[in-house]
Amino acid sequence: MRITIWDLPVRLCHWLLALSIAGAFISVNMGEMEWHMRFGFAAGVLVVFRLIWGLIGSETARFTRFIPGPGSIVSYLRGTWRGLGHNPLGALSVLAMLAAVIFQVATGTMSNDDILFDGPWAVRVGKDTSDMMTGWHTTSRWVLLGLIGLHILAVAVYTFLLKKPLVRAMITGKMDAGKTDAGEAVPEGGVRAPRMRHPLVAVPVLAVAIAVTAIGFRYWLA
């Protein structure tokens, strides 16, 4: 039996955030700083949205559901953890990437390129602080890239070695309820379908995320 574990807002947020980060890296390497800022703004909106959705969204999206404790991490490493959605190590990966994107967006708003571009907060924080934020913004991108690389590697391992189609699940939202995250059989009746929020609930959440990010940037996109 296949059940829905990822709602539409989570899936769209996942793929749009991936596109936004890719766009930010491509545009900065092309010297297109205005587009870099636009992609950074989009990433900021999506992260704020995900944080709010992690509080009020579907069951598998909520931080209270998937933030792991030491016990669940140990259980997962021993192969005894059971559940649908993010496994404990996957949850840590999600939290780390969200934190890394938040850091990139925040430092980016205060950065400058010493030529033509200043982030929306660069003038307010002063040149010395802006230069420091620019250094952090430039250096920490490698942390974000490393986390993304580990994420892709983990997905590849699950897909090709453990035969767990995580990419398909993030596209369709559905997964086989007869398997655990490690691909082991689940006893009959051992898994119930998680409760889903209606996708339309995400519309006002997105509006709030856009407003919050725009205020944070002091920068409304035309």
Sequence and secondary structure as in RCSB ss.txt:
>XXXX:A:sequence
MRITIWDLPVRLCHWLLALSIAGAFISVNMGEMEWHMRFGFAAGVLVVFRLIWGLIGSETARFTRFIPGPGSIVS
YLRGTWRGLGHNPLGALSVLAMLAAVIFQVATGTMSNDDILFDGPWAVRVGKDTSDMMTGWHTTSRWVLLGLIGL
HILAVAVYTFLLKKPLVRAMITGKMDAGKTDAGEAVPEGGVRAPRMRHPLVAVPVLAVAIAVTAIGFRYWLA
>XXXX:A:secstr
 EEE S HHHHHHHHHHHHHHHHHHHHHHTT HHHHHHHHHHHHHHHHHHHHHHHHS GGG HHHH   HHHHHH
HHHT    SS  HHHHHHHHHHHHHHHHHHHHHTT B SSS B TTHHHH HHHHHHHHHHHHHHHHHHHHHHHH
HHHHHHIIIIIS   HHHHHHH EEETTB TTS B  TTS        GGGHHHHHHHHHHHHHHHHT    
